[in-house]
Amino acid sequence: MAIIIDGKKTSEDIRLEIKEKVNKIKEQGGKIPHLAAILVGNDGASETYVNFKVKDCEQVGFKSTLKRFKNTISEKELLNEVEAINNDPDIDGLIVQLPIPDHISVQKVTDMIKPEKDVDGFHPINVGRMAKSLPSYISATPYGILLLIERYKIETSGKHCVIIGRSDIVGSPMSILLSRKAYPGNCTVTLCHSRTKSIKEMTLQGDIIIAALGRPEFLTGDMVKEGAVVIDVGITRVPDPTKKSGFALRGDVKYDEVAPKCSYITPVPGGVGPMTRASLLLNTLLAAEKSIYK
Amino acid sequence: MAIIIDGKKTSEDIRLEIKEKVNKIKEQGGKIPHLAAILVGNDGASETYVNFKVKDCEQVGFKSTLKRFKNTISEKELLNEVEAINNDPDIDGLIVQLPIPDHISVQKVTDMIKPEKDVDGFHPINVGRMAKSLPSYISATPYGILLLIERYKIETSGKHCVIIGRSDIVGSPMSILLSRKAYPGNCTVTLCHSRTKSIKEMTLQGDIIIAALGRPEFLTGDMVKEGAVVIDVGITRVPDPTKKSGFALRGDVKYDEVAPKCSYITPVPGGVGPMTRASLLLNTLLAAEKSIYK
């Protein structure tokens, strides 16, 4: 039977550990970690996400600053706001909640964030440092996956890891991270995507499979070998009239078919999802401790 | 029979094209591309390499500046020299010939080079921009391989590319580049290395194989399927009493066995090797044209 990787529990463990560290910092009169978030406009989902992040900070004892701007803010004004936070010595980490309005370049905003404060790990310097195996902020989802592998002591060295999906925020960085000479890492990594001829041919070889393509229940039982570790990054709302909300959440993995074949599997919800928020808190702590950039 | 990819001829074609472009720039009174190279110490191989690069510049009509320093130069002094070149508006590209003495941090020196002038493509910003599919300088060997694939119009989309070796300068960037949504690219990429359990099992699946591990004649005929494209990045001196020099150059591919099975193959010498110098010239031209960083 598969061991079900409990992302909810793991993320709560991590929050508790962070909280204890913050308490120690407070006792010693040190500087309290401080996360700033920029939110532009009134997108409902974005508001929810940012509010969670602010609450997460409160819960572990971080300071947080939420800067809200109207949809009409100009690119230049927003860049100036980023610059002001870059220069604010009390703020350790800065995230800009995406999406931002079309008239503002995501790349320009990302590039403007001081790498030392880029706790989302999206700045090219942090991506490049990751690829060069230098200390860097690792973005929330990949970092969350690494933490799950670590906490469940899953062997990765020499394993064949098959990743489905080459997005900038999950598939591509995971392929870099798991190839590195490190733990978790030292995998033989195969990165599959929309142009891959036979994804099934690849996944059947996978000792570890990371499904991150965003297609509900894509990975079926016949695509997975016995004993595989399956990490499900997908989370899609599908209509479900039996639910009060009218929808259900589905991962990229057909859980009922795949789970019986696995050694480890992450559920959806409650697997990778909750880890992303814990990762952001960890990165903010790393920023406050100046662990990445000395 | 395999088509032999002629890197010598291709690199000469590219040099001619660059020379023509420089002639046009001169006619129009534009700014002549200018490469600066820093060489520390008296390592024989390094001197040879740098001298080639300077000669290459002369040949295509670039300006070049060679700055030589003694082995005793301090880290701070070297960083100041880099800074001076960063601030010199006439110099478009800067390379620091490696290795440098142990008392100087390669990372610090690399990080100090202005990304806009980093024509070796080693700065984390350029690596990160590459990983994010943003315009970037691609380092010489990977760029040379892409150019060969392009010039020989080798189909890459949907192909399974198996890379052996995860070095920062070849294997790892190649895995990123050939996974991208681009041409050359859109490959399903498998990155193998010293921890891979069965490299042969992987290479037998490869439509394209890139051997970049630095072990002479590692890839043998039984590891390659019929019709594969084989790119040999290795170049190792092995003793050879029949040669006047006392040594011969060997690639990572056992050419006599592998070539008959291939659709395309690069020889050693005369395959990837000559392309790296052409790549550096192209990057310097891109720098002068401000094509990467607008």
Interface residues (C-beta under 8 A of the other chain):
Chain A: Q107 H123 P124 I125 N126 V127 G128 R129 M130 A131 K132 S133 L134 S157 G158 H160 R166 D168 S172 P173 S175 I176 S179 R180 K181 N186 C187 T188 V189 T190 L191 C192 H193 R195 T196 K197 M202
Chain B: Q107 H123 P124 I125 N126 V127 G128 R129 M130 A131 K132 S133 L134 S157 G158 H160 R166 D168 S172 P173 S175 I176 S179 R180 K181 N186 C187 T188 V189 T190 L191 C192 H193 R195 T196 K197 M202
